[in-house]
Amino acid sequence: MTLDLSGQTALVTGASRGIGRAIARALAKAGATVAVHFARSVDAADAVADACGNGSQTFQADLSDLDATDGLIDEVTERLGGLDVLINNAGVAQSAPLDASTSNWNEAWTRTMAVNLRAPELLCRHAIRHFQARGGGRIINIASRAAHRGDTPDYMAYAASKAGVVALTKSVARGFGEDNIKAFAVAPGFTRTDMAQDFIDTYGEDYATHDLALSELTEPEDVAPTVVFLASGNADHATGTTIDINAGSYVH
Ligand SMILES: NC(=O)c1ccc[n+]([C@@H]2O[C@H](COP(=O)([O-])OP(=O)(O)OC[C@H]3O[C@@H](n4cnc5c(N)ncnc54)[C@H](OP(=O)(O)O)[C@@H]3O)[C@@H](O)[C@H]2O)c1
């Protein structure tokens, strides 16, 4: 079995930090050219693209702006000559407490749905058309354990968006398998990133670790190899599946 992605181009959204950065670096290590997408962290994204090599480049788009999202796949295919793998990783976890004002509640749900679900759906749409013209491609959507078991009351929007990502992934796998397009979801549990730090600051480190079979928090580098494996084609007959990477929290 080989994990050789030489000659392949992968777009990783939210690749400037956290899980996306680890995925970008692991894909590049396997030979891929990476479109390193970011929203605001331009210096961090530049550093990731430099570390990736293989002609990797950065791409900026605020995924809460659906118009900005709409042009991203075209920009990647124009600048890098095509796209073989789309990895929808960028995400936000925004709190929406029950006692928030209705306008704050609406803002949190709207932004969460835009970045976590609408942007992946739009990027899937354009990637599918590109893949259909090229004879196939792979999509890997980063969901969350919250898609399956919900989240705390403050983060219902986050859980709902991630459940949507799982259903979107299954629909793409169902609908476009005959076009040689495969789609997978990866559902991490708590993973040590800036996003998880926000949860830990709110609920404490114990909240993140008390329900794990393993004794340590998952690192971004624990998630990335599975994404490389899915991107490599070795798991194509698992299309439509969701892979849990949550330090054994379902068996604890
Ligand atoms: N960490 C966890 O415990 C955990 C658990 C389950 C699932 N996940 C999922 O894994 C994915 C990565 O999370 P992470 O923990 O690595 O997050 P993170 O450390 O907070 O990084 C978020 C990434 O998404 C980008 N991003 C944020 N808002 C954006 C926007 N409006 N438009 C475009 N890009 C935006 C950021 O770009 P900038 O740097 O430019 O802001 C950054 O690259 C997310 O989908 C998250 O839901 C994380």
The ligand as an SDF file (V2000), in Angstrom:
LIG
                    3D

 48 52  0  0  0  0  0  0  0  0999 V2000
  -10.4780   21.2860   17.9200 N   0  0  0  0  0  0  0  0  0  0  0  0
  -11.4690   20.4620   18.2190 C   0  0  0  0  0  0  0  0  0  0  0  0
  -11.6250   20.0240   19.3780 O   0  0  0  0  0  0  0  0  0  0  0  0
  -12.3950   19.9860   17.1250 C   0  0  0  0  0  0  0  0  0  0  0  0
  -13.2360   18.8920   17.4130 C   0  0  0  0  0  0  0  0  0  0  0  0
  -14.1030   18.4180   16.4220 C   0  0  0  0  0  0  0  0  0  0  0  0
  -14.1160   19.0330   15.1920 C   0  0  0  0  0  0  0  0  0  0  0  0
  -13.3020   20.0960   14.9400 N   0  0  0  0  0  0  0  0  0  0  0  0
  -13.3750   20.7060   13.6110 C   0  0  0  0  0  0  0  0  0  0  0  0
  -12.1100   20.6900   12.9880 O   0  0  0  0  0  0  0  0  0  0  0  0
  -11.9990   21.8110   12.1070 C   0  0  0  0  0  0  0  0  0  0  0  0
  -10.7310   22.5910   12.4240 C   0  0  0  0  0  0  0  0  0  0  0  0
  -10.8470   23.0740   13.7650 O   0  0  0  0  0  0  0  0  0  0  0  0
   -9.6010   23.6090   14.6110 P   0  0  0  0  0  0  0  0  0  0  0  0
   -9.8190   23.1470   15.9860 O   0  0  0  0  0  0  0  0  0  0  0  0
   -8.3270   23.2910   13.9150 O   0  0  0  0  0  0  0  0  0  0  0  0
   -9.9180   25.1850   14.5680 O   0  0  0  0  0  0  0  0  0  0  0  0
   -8.9800   26.4470   14.7940 P   0  0  0  0  0  0  0  0  0  0  0  0
   -7.7030   26.0570   15.4210 O   0  0  0  0  0  0  0  0  0  0  0  0
   -9.8420   27.4490   15.4620 O   0  0  0  0  0  0  0  0  0  0  0  0
   -8.6690   26.9160   13.2760 O   0  0  0  0  0  0  0  0  0  0  0  0
   -9.7640   27.3250   12.4960 C   0  0  0  0  0  0  0  0  0  0  0  0
   -9.3410   27.4630   11.0500 C   0  0  0  0  0  0  0  0  0  0  0  0
  -10.5110   27.8220   10.2920 O   0  0  0  0  0  0  0  0  0  0  0  0
  -10.3060   29.0830    9.6790 C   0  0  0  0  0  0  0  0  0  0  0  0
  -11.5010   29.9050    9.7470 N   0  0  0  0  0  0  0  0  0  0  0  0
  -12.1770   30.2960   10.8560 C   0  0  0  0  0  0  0  0  0  0  0  0
  -13.1900   31.1260   10.5220 N   0  0  0  0  0  0  0  0  0  0  0  0
  -13.1450   31.2600    9.1800 C   0  0  0  0  0  0  0  0  0  0  0  0
  -13.9000   32.0080    8.2400 C   0  0  0  0  0  0  0  0  0  0  0  0
  -14.9230   32.8070    8.5970 N   0  0  0  0  0  0  0  0  0  0  0  0
  -13.5680   31.9090    6.9390 N   0  0  0  0  0  0  0  0  0  0  0  0
  -12.5390   31.1430    6.5550 C   0  0  0  0  0  0  0  0  0  0  0  0
  -11.7700   30.4130    7.3900 N   0  0  0  0  0  0  0  0  0  0  0  0
  -12.0700   30.4860    8.6920 C   0  0  0  0  0  0  0  0  0  0  0  0
   -9.1790   29.7500   10.4390 C   0  0  0  0  0  0  0  0  0  0  0  0
   -8.5060   30.6840    9.5750 O   0  0  0  0  0  0  0  0  0  0  0  0
   -7.6850   31.9580   10.2020 P   0  0  0  0  0  0  0  0  0  0  0  0
   -6.5000   31.3710   10.9290 O   0  0  0  0  0  0  0  0  0  0  0  0
   -7.2830   32.7450    9.0170 O   0  0  0  0  0  0  0  0  0  0  0  0
   -8.6270   32.6350   11.1330 O   0  0  0  0  0  0  0  0  0  0  0  0
   -8.3100   28.5470   10.8280 C   0  0  0  0  0  0  0  0  0  0  0  0
   -7.4530   28.1830    9.7840 O   0  0  0  0  0  0  0  0  0  0  0  0
  -13.2730   22.6350   12.3000 C   0  0  0  0  0  0  0  0  0  0  0  0
  -14.2070   22.3220   11.2940 O   0  0  0  0  0  0  0  0  0  0  0  0
  -13.7860   22.1690   13.6460 C   0  0  0  0  0  0  0  0  0  0  0  0
  -15.1650   22.3380   13.7740 O   0  0  0  0  0  0  0  0  0  0  0  0
  -12.4330   20.5870   15.8740 C   0  0  0  0  0  0  0  0  0  0  0  0
  1  2  1  0
  2  3  2  0
  2  4  1  0
  4  5  1  0
  4 48  2  0
  5  6  2  0
  6  7  1  0
  7  8  2  0
  8  9  1  0
  8 48  1  0
  9 10  1  0
  9 46  1  0
 10 11  1  0
 11 12  1  0
 11 44  1  0
 12 13  1  0
 13 14  1  0
 14 15  2  0
 14 16  1  0
 14 17  1  0
 17 18  1  0
 18 19  2  0
 18 20  1  0
 18 21  1  0
 21 22  1  0
 22 23  1  0
 23 24  1  0
 23 42  1  0
 24 25  1  0
 25 26  1  0
 25 36  1  0
 26 27  1  0
 26 35  1  0
 27 28  2  0
 28 29  1  0
 29 30  1  0
 29 35  2  0
 30 31  1  0
 30 32  2  0
 32 33  1  0
 33 34  2  0
 34 35  1  0
 36 37  1  0
 36 42  1  0
 37 38  1  0
 38 39  2  0
 38 40  1  0
 38 41  1  0
 42 43  1  0
 44 45  1  0
 44 46  1  0
 46 47  1  0
M  CHG  2   8   1  16  -1
M  END
$$$$
